[in-house]
Amino acid sequence: MRKRYYAALAGLVVAAAGIGVPAAAAGEQQAESERQACQRSFDRAVWEDMDSYNKRDEARYRAIIHQNMVTVGRKGQLFIGYEANVEPVVDVQFKLPYEWSMPWTVTHTVVEDCKMGFAILDAYYKVPSQNINRHYTISLTLVREHGKWQVIKDTVTDVLP
């Protein structure tokens, strides 16, 4: 009788262990899949900010900027709030009478709990007709609210030669 009891108990332990491992693995796989999806959506938002800026696409640019955005400019100037950040870009920068571009590369990102993240970019502001080629480090901080990523902070720093 005891042998059957222990055999049955051992069978339950083995069965429970066999069931638990795949369930845990499935949970870890789902968490990793969600983390990767979040990272992709964050990366897409960073791209959206920079691409809309480079293409002077006012509607897209306005949509990616958070209502409470703060920018620290390359000379230390502060721009606080949506209008203070968006209007100079769309009213001045987007309407310059010469061609300019800001090619960029993301060098580092951190995303926390799919709620906030930051990206460090290596960028150049180029105006070939004026022989301008400024090198910047840009730090973008984004928040995710109501399922949408938006830029809440932008810091631009000159990279000295």
N, C-alpha and C positions, 0 to 999 in steps of 0.2 A: 504494500500500500504506500509506504513511504517512497519507494523508488518511483512509483507512478506520479506521486505528488511532486517530487523534486524534478522529475522529467517534465512534467507539465509546467511547473514554475520556470524551469530553465527555458522551455519553449516560449513562454510568455515574455521573458526577459529578452531573448533573441529577437522575437517578433517586434517587441516594442522598440528595441534598438534599431532594427531594420527600418521601421516606419519613421522613427524620429530623425534619423540622419537625412533621408531625402527631403523631409519636410523642412528641416533647418536649411539645407542646401538650397531648396527652392525659395525660401524666404530671403536668403542672402543674394541669390541671383536676381530676385525681384528688386531688392534694395539697390543693387549695383546697376540694374537696368534703369531704375528711376534716377539714380545719381547721374548716369551718363546722359539721359534725356534732359535733365536739368542743365548739365554742363553745355550740351549742344544748344539749348535755348538761350543760355547766357551768352555763349560765343556768337550766336546769331544776332543778339541785341547789340553787342559791341560792334559787330560788322555793320549793322543797320545804322548806328550812330555815325560811324566814320564814312560809310558809303553815301548816306544822305547828305552829309556835309560836303564831301567831295563832288557830288553830282548837283549840289545846290538845289536839292529837292525840298522845298519849304514844307510841304505837307508831311512828308516822312520825318523830316528833322523835328518839326514841332511835336509829332506823336511820340518820339523817343525821349523827349525831355520831361523830367518830373516837375511838378508844380513848385516844389521847394528846392530846386537845383541851386547849387553854389559852385561858382568857378573861382579859382585862384589863378589869375593870369600870369604870364611869364615874367612880368615886372612887379608882381605882388598885388596887383589890383584885384579887388573883390567884386563879384557880380552875384547878388543874392536875389533869388526868386525867378520865376518863369520868365516874365517879361524882360527883366534885366539881362537874362542869359540869351533869350531867343531873338529879341528885336535887333540888337547890334549885328547879329550874324545874318539874319535874313534881310535887314534893311541896308546893311553896309557890305559885309563880306560877300554875300551872294550876288551883289549888284556891282562889284568892281568891274571897271571897263577893260580889264586885262585878264588873261588866263592865269590861273594858279592851280596848284594841286597839293595835296598832303598825303603822299604815300606813307604807309604805316605797316608795322609788323607787331603783332602781339608777342611779348616776350615772357609774360607770366600772368597767370590767373589764379584766383582763389574764389570758390563759391561755397557759402555756408548755408546749409539747410534749405537750399533753393529759395532763400528769402533775400539774400544780399550777396554781392560779390564785387571783386575789383579786378581790373585788368591794367597791366603796365604795357605801354606801347612805345616803340621806338618809331619816331615820325620825323618827317622833313616837310617844311613849308617851302614850296618851290614856286618862284615866279621867273621863268626863263627870260622874259623880255626886260626884266629889271636886274638880272643877275643875282637874284635872291635865292639862297638855299640854306634855310635855318634848320638846325637839328634840335629836336625836342624829345624829352621824355614826357609822356602823357600818362596820367593816372586817372582812370575812370572808375567811379564807384557807382554801381547800379543796385536798385532795390526791385523786388518783385512784389507787386501788389495786384490783387484781383487777377492773377495768372499772367501778368504782363510785366516784363522787365523795362525799367526806365533809368536813364542817367540822372543821378541825384548830386553827384560831385565830379568835377573835372579840374584837374590841376595840371598846368602846363609849365614845364621847367626847361630853360635853355640848357643844351649840352654844349659846354665850352670845348673849343678845339684843343 
